[in-house]
Amino acid sequence: MTEQIHERHLDWIERRGISLELAVAMGLHTKSEGGKNWLAIPYQENGQAVNHKYRLTSEKAHRMDEGAPLTLWNHDALHEDRSGPVLITEGEWDALAAITSGFTRAVSVPNGAPQSWTENVEDATRYQFMRRNQAQLDRIESFIVATDNDEPGRILAAELVRLLGPERCKTVRYPDDCKDLNDVLILHGGGAVRDCIDAAKDYPVKGLYRADDFPEPPPIQSLDIGIDGMDRLFKLVPGTFAVLTGWAGQGKTSLLLAMLAKLLKRGVPMAVASFETMVKPILIRKMKAAIHECAEFDDLALKRNDADELLNTKFGIIAHSPSDDDTEIDLEYLLELAKVAVLRDGIRLLVIDPWNEIEHKRDANETETEYVGRAIRELKKFAKNYQCAVWLVAHPRKPQSDGAGRAPGLYDLAGSANFANKADYGLVVHRGDLTGSIIDVKVVKVRMGLPGMVGKVTLDFDPQTSSYTPFRMAHAA
C-alpha cells in the first residue's frame, strides 16, 4: 500500500512523527496534478470520502476538493459507542499526533483557525462542519480543545467552546517550546502528547485557582458603536456587563436605540428585553427611524422596507406576551430566553430596558442588596459563558427635584451599590436643559484591561435624522 504515497511524502510524514502504517490506515496518498505531487488527506463520513485536503510539502500550499462539504476530519471517531472525551484539534497532523500516542478519539477542524473573530459564529460558513455534525456532537459527553498556542488558535478555541458549551470543554497546555500537539510529538515523544491530553483543564476550572490553571485568553474582541465621539470611550465588548443610567426623560432610550441601530447595520445580532416601550408601533418605529436616519414619522419609519427584514433577522425581542400583559418575566426566565437567542440566533448583545420592570423574586431572608448582587453575578456569568455583551438600563432613585440639575452616578441607582461595584462599564446620560437637544454622555467606569476610557462627550440629537453628532461639530459651521 505504501506505493500510493510518494517517497518524499513518506519521508515528510515520518519527520512529523507519524507512523507510515497509521498514515496508510487513514487513507493518506499522493495525487499528481499540474506537474506537482500533492499529499492528499481524505475526509470520510461513514467510511466514504466526502472531501480531501491537499498540501504541498515543498511549500505552504493547501486546497480542498472544489464544492465538497466541510466536515470534521476522522469524523467516524464520533460514532464510537463509549464514554469519554473527544479531542478537537486545529489540524489533521495534531489529531494524528494524538492517535499516534494512543488517543484514537481525535478529530480536526477542516479549515484551521480564523485570523480574527468570526461574526455570528452559529451561522458562519466557516463553522458549517459543526452544524453538519450537530447530531453526533450533541451525544458527546465532553471535549478536549487542543488548538494552536497562538492568537488565531486561541480565537478558534473560544469559538469552538461557544458552539459546544463551556460546561463540556477542557483545554490543553503545551511545553514552552511547543505550539501544538504535533510539535510535542516531534520534540518530546508520544508520552508527552498523552500527558498533555491527560492533564487537560476545565474551561474554565471552577473553584480554587493557580496561575497556571488559566488558559491564555484570546484577544479582547470589541466593536465601535459608530457614534462619533463615543467610540473612544465605550465599545461593544462581548462577555462584559454595562450599566446605562440617567434621570427619566433625559434621552437614555433615544441614545440606546441610536447605538443599537448602528450595530444592527453592521450585522450584530441582538435581543432587547423591552418592558417600558410598546413594541408596536413605538419601538419598531423608532428603531426603523434610527436605522434609516430619518424622522420618527417619516415614511421610511412607517412603511415596510428593508429595515423590517433587518429587524426580523437580527433583532430579537423579549417582552410580555402580546395577549397577556400579566406575563411575569423574572431574571431566571429572561436568561433562559437569552440563552435560546444565543443558540438559535447567535446574538452578541442582550439589552435589558429597564431593570426595575423585571419581576424580582428575592429568596426568603434575602436583602435587596444581596439579591441585586446575586442577580448581577448571574448576568455576568451569562455574558462570559456565552460571549454576549449585556447592557442594562437602570433608573436612579427618585431625585429630589426634577433631575435637571446634577447628573446621577452609578451609586444613585435604585436597589444597590452593586451596580457601581460590579459593572464592567458605566454610562450616565444627562440633559441639563430639558427643552434642548444636547446631552452629556459620561463613561464613568471602564474596568481595567478593557477597551475604552472614562470621559465625557457632548452630543446633539437631530430628530430629523434620529441620530447624534458631537455638539462642537454640529455648531462649527
Beta strands, then each sheet from edge to edge (+ up, - down):
strand 1: 29-33
strand 2: 36-45
strand 3: 48-56
strand 4: 61-64
strand 5: 86-89
strand 6: 106-108
strand 7: 143-146
strand 8: 169-171
strand 9: 201-202
strand 10: 223-224
strand 11: 235-236
strand 12: 241-245
strand 13: 270-274
strand 14: 315-318
strand 15: 349-353
strand 16: 389-393
strand 17: 425-430
strand 18: 438-446
strand 19: 455-462
strand 20: 467-470
sheet 1: 1+ 2- 3+ 4-
sheet 2: 6+ 5+ 7+ 8+ 9-
sheet 3: 10+ 11-
sheet 4: 14+ 13+ 15+ 16+ 12+ 17+ 18- 19+ 20-
end
